[in-house]
Amino acid sequence: MRLKVLSYVALAALGMAACTSTSSAPPVAAPAAPAIAAPSGPTFDGPLLGPDGRCTGPSTGTATVIEPGISECELVRLKGKPATDVLVGESGKGQREVQVLYAEPGGRELYFFVNNRLDRIAKP
């Protein structure tokens, strides 16, 4: 019986505590997070090489020799034909990376571009 009385007293105390609250202000909303602009990828001068080995527009370059620094489409213009295979990707640094393969009768030539500029040539 004593346990029953203590239970009623505890329940009544909880009910009274809930009724004595004097706060009538609405809850404060959390501040909105600032808007984050979507990162825009790097921009490049001139047309780019697509995965099909063709340029997105006419080559405007004036290169006469295949050497580091020429653009992807300058390579295609100098070769005179679309690439055998093209891999287009992005590095972990947000750079455009393109690997261009030309399978020639005398062997293969692999061209590595970073941000639309020839970085290095591999002739395995």
PyMOL commands that set and color helices and strands:
alter all, ss='L'
color gray80, all
select helices_A, chain A and resi 2-19+72-79
alter helices_A, ss='H'
color red, helices_A
select strands_A, chain A and resi 85-90+96-104+107-114+117-122
alter strands_A, ss='S'
color yellow, strands_A
deselect
rebuild
show_as cartoon
